[in-house]
Each structure stands twice: as C-alpha cells, then as structure tokens.
Amino acid sequence: MSEKPINGSSNGHVERMFNDISHKYDMLNNLLSLGIDRSWRRKLIGRLERKQAIHLLDVATGTGDLAIAAALSTQATITATDIAEKMMEVGRLKADKLNLNGRIRFQRADAESLPFPDNTFDALMVGFGIRNFHHFGQGLLELHRVLKPGGQLLILEFSMPANPLLSKCFKLYFGKILPKVGRFISKHPDAYNYLPESVKEFPYGHQFVKCLQRAGFETAHFTTLSSGIAMLYEAYAGVQEESIRVVAPNGSAVKSQEVSRIHSPHDTLQAEK
Ligand SMILES: C[S@@+](CC[C@H](N)C(=O)[O-])C[C@H]1O[C@@H](n2cnc3c(N)ncnc32)[C@H](O)[C@@H]1O
C-alpha cells in the first residue's frame, strides 16, 4: 500500500486550509458542483444497511452533510469526525437547527489515528475526504480497525471520466474554471488549486479497490456516478488471519491486532460500471 503522501500536503496544511474556507465551504460546494454532490450523497445513504440501532462513523465529516443525511434517514447514532474544527462548527450549527445534535456527536480526530477502540462501529462512511489524508493507506487501515467484522464501508470520491470528451471537459472545468471561481469567492490563495491536484493524483476505480483489499476489506466494488466524475465504493471489513500492524506516519505508535478469519457471504470482487 502506498504510504506516499498524495499531494505533498501535510495534515496540518490540510487542516488549516479547511478551517480557513469553512464559512464558505457549503456555498461553494453547491455552486461548483451545481448541486450534483447532493445526489451522490443521497446515493451513498441509500446504500447504507438499515439495521436497528447501528453506530455509524462519518470520517472527514467536514460540515456534516453526510452525517446529517444519515441521521435524517436512519435510526443510527452517529459519530462525526474531522481534523478541521471550524468545518465541524458549521456542522454542529446545522445539526442543531434540525434538532439532531442528540444523534450526531462531532469530535475532532485525525483519520490516520482514530481515538476509538478496535471493532467499534457497525458502518463507516467517508465523503470526499480520503483523498485529503496525508497517508491514505494508513487511513484505510484505521478505518478497517475501528469497523466491526462484517461492518460496511462506503466511500465517495472523485474520479476521471473514461469518455475522452467528458474527460477533457472535466479537466478544463476542474483545472481552470473551478480554481478561479473558488479563489475569487473563498479568498483563499490555493484551496481550490489543491482540489484538482489531489483528484489528479488519487487512485480510482479498480486501483482504489485494490487499496481497499490490501487494507483488509472484502467484497470491495464500485459504482460509477455521473459518467465517472465520482465513484461510490462499498466494502465490508473482513477479519484477517494474520496480524495487522498499524504504524503511525512518524513511526512512533505501533498497534497490532490478532483476529480469526470469517468469510464474507460474497467473496468475489465486483466492479459495476
Ligand atoms: C472535501 S471535505 C469533505 C467534507 C464532507 N465529508 C463532504 O462530503 O462534504 C474534506 C474534509 O476532510 C477533512 N480531512 C482531511 N484530512 C483529514 C484527516 N487526516 N483526518 C480527518 N479529516 C480529514 C478536511 O478537514 C475536510 O473537512
């Protein structure tokens, strides 16, 4: 699994950047995605297994849209984490207005070193966050560690459309138009340059499915959204025979877990197009 930072940005840099744009994030998101991102989030929520009383973790929750959507459409208790406190402040206000603060608990946490015991959550979701992690391989191992065996993982992330014409339009929009509009409105010098750069370098489709498998996830597959602009990944926490060693990026903390293997009901890799 690649431990190379995707775009050279440290977690501290990413945290500052999202804190700086937190007050404009929702408005810019709606504007720049033309509202399509809401349909992607709905798709993810539609795939959540609706068991009673599940404990759900929304990693890199930002301003809490996924956590709020999940609270509105399930009975789940939700923990929502992010490294950028100011993004979560916006989320807390939105959840408060909807009387959901009893159901959603926002907590500052780095996805690469989550402050939860092994096997805590029944399901886990990440919306457009994973590409921002400094070492996303480490992040995936952490997600696997805190998910209960058989627990469901749902990830939304940008990708490159396969259609050459669409891909050209996407690159033009992401590379030229979006950074200019984003910079003008957010007044942040590079937050909206960072977005296309991080998307360009991030693995998607089958390549990302392999990363999920290497982190211990089973039945990993993806669904292409909006002709390949984004992808929804779904996988289940398998239980590994071998011990999983989780090494913090600075090499200081080493945790390991020994567990026995359970075969999941679907053992094949599927790729939906
Ligand atoms: C593009 S926003 C997505 C927010 C939200 N999930 C959504 O769907 O709109 C990415 C978020 O990832 C968070 N993030 C980046 N790296 C992180 C890390 N290592 N741990 C936790 N959150 C992180 C950022 O602070 C930011 O709020």
The ligand as a Gaussian input file, in Angstrom:
#p B3LYP/6-31G(d) Opt

LIG

0 1
 C      -13.762000      17.978000       0.786000
 S      -14.126000      17.958000       2.500000
 C      -15.450000      16.793000       2.569000
 C      -16.373000      17.037000       3.720000
 C      -17.659000      16.202000       3.756000
 N      -17.408000      14.818000       4.030000
 C      -18.481000      16.362000       2.495000
 O      -18.905000      15.345000       1.939000
 O      -18.718000      17.499000       2.093000
 C      -12.750000      17.045000       3.129000
 C      -12.672000      17.031000       4.656000
 O      -11.658000      16.074000       5.013000
 C      -11.061000      16.548000       6.205000
 N       -9.791000      15.844000       6.398000
 C       -8.686000      15.897000       5.625000
 N       -7.716000      15.110000       6.113000
 C       -8.217000      14.529000       7.235000
 C       -7.701000      13.603000       8.175000
 N       -6.462000      13.129000       8.082000
 N       -8.496000      13.228000       9.179000
 C       -9.754000      13.711000       9.300000
 N      -10.312000      14.590000       8.450000
 C       -9.547000      14.993000       7.417000
 C      -10.918000      18.044000       5.951000
 O      -10.692000      18.771000       7.126000
 C      -12.275000      18.345000       5.281000
 O      -13.228000      18.764000       6.213000

